[in-house]
Amino acid sequence: MIKKDNKIILFNNKQVRRHWDEEKELWYFSVVDIIEILTDSPRPRKYWHALKTRLIEEGSELSQKLGQLKLFASDGKKYLTDVLDTENILRLVQSVPSPKAEPFKLWLAKVGYERIEETEDPELSINRAMQAYLRKGYSKAWINQRLKSIEIRKELTDEWQERGVNKRTDFAILTDEITRAWSDKSVKEYKKFKNLKKQNLRDNMTNLELVLNMLAEASTTEISKKHKPKGLPANKKIAKRGGGVAKKARNEIEKDIGESIISNKNSKYLQTKTKRNFKKP
C-alpha cells in the first residue's frame, strides 16, 4: 500500500478510503474499497452485502467489529460507509474466497508461523528485528540501542506483571507516566510532536532520546523491585519516580549543550542520515 494522504491510499492503482481516529490511534478503512480490489467485482457493494449477511448468519465476530463513518464518494459527497480497523481488515481478507486474497492469506500464515517459532526461540525475534531495521535504513549503532531498549522494556513489563498490573491499557497508562515525567510530554503528545500516527514512538527517537527513555524505564524497574508496589495507583507513583531520574539527566545534558534533547526528528531523518553517512564519494 502506498500512502497518498490522510484519507486515501493507493493499492494496485485503486483508491482505498481511510480515516485516522486520533483518540483511538487507529486507521479505519472502507470495506467496500478493499472488497473491490480483492475480487475485481463490478458490483463490490452487492458482493459486500452478501458476504456481510453470510458473516452475520455464521455468527462471525468480525460482523460485530464493523463501524460506519462518513467518507467521500466519487460524487464528492460524504456517505455512511462500512469500515474496519487494520486488524479486522486482515481478518476480513481471510473470509474472501478470491485468488487475489491468497497472497495475503499466505503472508498471514507465514507471520503466524514465525511468531510460533519466536516463542520457542526468542533469538529468532531479535535477528528478524535486526534485519527489519537494517532494511529500513537505520544505522547499526542505533539498532543496537533499539534492541537494548526492547530488552529493558520487557524487564519492565515483567516487573509490572509481578506487581499485579497485567492489562495492556494499564501498561499504556504507566508508560504515559514515565514518558511525561522525563520528556514533559505524554506519549500521544510526543508522537504528535514528531508528526507520527500509528508508528512506534521508540522507532522514531534519536540516540539521546532512546538512552533517556531506557534510563527512565530501567530506573522504574529497579525502584519497583525495591519498593514492591501493588496495583495501578502505587505503580503510577513509581513510574513517575523512574521517569524523574531520566529527567534529571536530561536537564544536565541540556544545560551543557544548550538545546533541548526532545526532537521533532523522526524515522525519516534517522534513515536519511544513515544513507547520507554511507553515501559513496
Backbone hydrogen bonds, N-H to C=O, Kabsch-Sander energy under -0.5 kcal/mol:
donor,donor_aa,acceptor,acceptor_aa,energy
2,I,10,L,-2.2
3,K,1,M,-0.5
4,K,5,D,-0.5
4,K,8,I,-1.0
5,D,8,I,-1.7
9,I,16,V,-2.0
10,L,2,I,-2.2
11,F,14,K,-2.8
14,K,11,F,-1.4
16,V,9,I,-2.5
18,R,7,K,-3.7
19,H,28,Y,-2.3
21,D,19,H,-0.6
21,D,26,L,-2.9
22,E,20,W,-0.9
25,E,21,D,-1.9
26,L,21,D,-1.3
28,Y,19,H,-2.4
29,F,84,L,-2.9
30,S,17,R,-2.6
31,V,82,D,-2.2
34,I,30,S,-1.6
35,I,31,V,-2.6
36,E,32,V,-2.1
37,I,33,D,-1.7
38,L,34,I,-2.5
39,T,35,I,-2.1
40,D,36,E,-2.1
47,Y,43,R,-2.2
48,W,44,P,-2.7
49,H,45,R,-2.2
50,A,46,K,-2.2
51,L,47,Y,-2.4
52,K,48,W,-3.0
53,T,49,H,-2.2
54,R,50,A,-2.0
55,L,51,L,-2.4
56,I,52,K,-2.3
57,E,53,T,-2.4
58,E,54,R,-2.1
59,G,56,I,-1.1
60,S,55,L,-2.8
63,S,60,S,-0.8
64,Q,61,E,-0.9
65,K,61,E,-0.6
65,K,62,L,-1.4
66,L,63,S,-0.5
67,G,83,V,-2.3
69,L,81,T,-2.1
71,L,69,L,-0.8
71,L,79,Y,-2.4
73,A,77,K,-2.8
76,G,73,A,-2.1
79,Y,71,L,-2.3
81,T,69,L,-2.5
83,V,67,G,-2.6
84,L,29,F,-1.6
86,T,27,W,-0.7
89,I,85,D,-2.1
90,L,86,T,-1.9
91,R,87,E,-1.2
92,L,88,N,-2.2
93,V,89,I,-2.2
94,Q,90,L,-1.0
95,S,92,L,-2.1
96,V,92,L,-0.5
96,V,93,V,-1.2
98,S,96,V,-1.9
100,K,38,L,-0.6
101,A,98,S,-1.4
102,E,98,S,-0.7
102,E,99,P,-0.9
105,K,101,A,-2.1
106,L,102,E,-2.8
107,W,103,P,-2.2
108,L,104,F,-2.5
109,A,105,K,-2.2
110,K,106,L,-2.3
111,V,107,W,-2.7
112,G,108,L,-2.4
113,Y,109,A,-2.3
114,E,110,K,-2.4
115,R,111,V,-2.1
116,I,112,G,-1.7
117,E,113,Y,-2.3
118,E,114,E,-2.2
119,T,115,R,-1.5
120,E,116,I,-1.1
121,D,117,E,-2.0
124,L,121,D,-2.0
125,S,121,D,-0.6
125,S,122,P,-0.6
126,I,122,P,-1.4
127,N,123,E,-2.4
128,R,124,L,-2.6
129,A,125,S,-2.2
130,M,126,I,-2.5
131,Q,127,N,-2.3
132,A,128,R,-2.3
133,Y,129,A,-2.4
134,L,130,M,-2.1
135,R,131,Q,-2.3
136,K,132,A,-1.3
137,G,133,Y,-0.7
137,G,134,L,-1.0
138,Y,133,Y,-2.1
143,I,139,S,-2.4
144,N,140,K,-2.4
145,Q,141,A,-1.6
146,R,142,W,-2.6
147,L,143,I,-2.9
148,K,144,N,-1.8
149,S,145,Q,-2.2
150,I,146,R,-1.5
151,E,147,L,-1.7
152,I,148,K,-2.3
153,R,149,S,-2.3
154,K,150,I,-2.2
155,E,151,E,-2.0
156,L,152,I,-1.9
157,T,153,R,-2.6
158,D,154,K,-2.3
159,E,155,E,-1.9
160,W,156,L,-2.5
161,Q,157,T,-2.1
162,E,158,D,-1.8
163,R,159,E,-1.3
164,G,161,Q,-1.5
165,V,160,W,-2.6
166,N,164,G,-0.6
171,F,167,K,-2.1
172,A,168,R,-2.3
173,I,169,T,-1.8
174,L,170,D,-2.5
175,T,171,F,-2.7
176,D,172,A,-2.2
177,E,173,I,-1.7
178,I,174,L,-2.2
179,T,175,T,-2.8
180,R,176,D,-2.7
181,A,177,E,-1.9
182,W,178,I,-1.7
183,S,179,T,-2.6
184,D,180,R,-1.8
185,K,179,T,-0.6
190,Y,186,S,-2.7
191,K,187,V,-2.5
192,K,188,K,-2.2
193,F,189,E,-2.3
194,K,190,Y,-1.5
195,N,192,K,-1.4
196,L,191,K,-3.0
204,N,201,L,-1.8
205,M,202,R,-1.4
210,L,206,T,-2.6
211,V,207,N,-2.4
212,L,208,L,-2.4
213,N,209,E,-2.3
214,M,210,L,-2.6
215,L,211,V,-2.4
216,A,212,L,-2.4
217,E,213,N,-2.3
218,A,214,M,-3.0
219,S,215,L,-2.4
220,T,216,A,-1.9
221,T,217,E,-2.1
222,E,218,A,-2.2
223,I,219,S,-2.6
224,S,220,T,-2.3
225,K,221,T,-2.2
226,K,222,E,-1.6
227,H,223,I,-2.4
228,K,224,S,-2.9
231,G,163,R,-2.1
234,A,230,K,-0.5
235,N,231,G,-1.7
236,K,232,L,-2.2
237,K,233,P,-1.3
238,I,234,A,-1.5
239,A,235,N,-2.5
240,K,236,K,-2.0
241,R,237,K,-1.7
242,G,238,I,-2.7
243,G,239,A,-2.5
244,G,240,K,-1.9
245,V,241,R,-1.3
246,A,242,G,-1.1
247,K,243,G,-1.7
248,K,244,G,-1.9
249,A,245,V,-1.5
250,R,246,A,-2.6
251,N,247,K,-2.6
252,E,248,K,-1.9
253,I,249,A,-2.2
254,E,250,R,-2.8
255,K,251,N,-2.0
256,D,252,E,-1.5
257,I,253,I,-2.7
258,G,254,E,-2.1
263,S,261,I,-0.6
269,Y,266,N,-0.8
270,L,266,N,-1.9
271,Q,267,S,-2.9
272,T,268,K,-2.1
273,K,269,Y,-2.8
274,T,270,L,-1.6
275,K,271,Q,-2.1
276,R,272,T,-2.4
277,N,273,K,-2.3
278,F,274,T,-1.6
279,K,276,R,-1.0
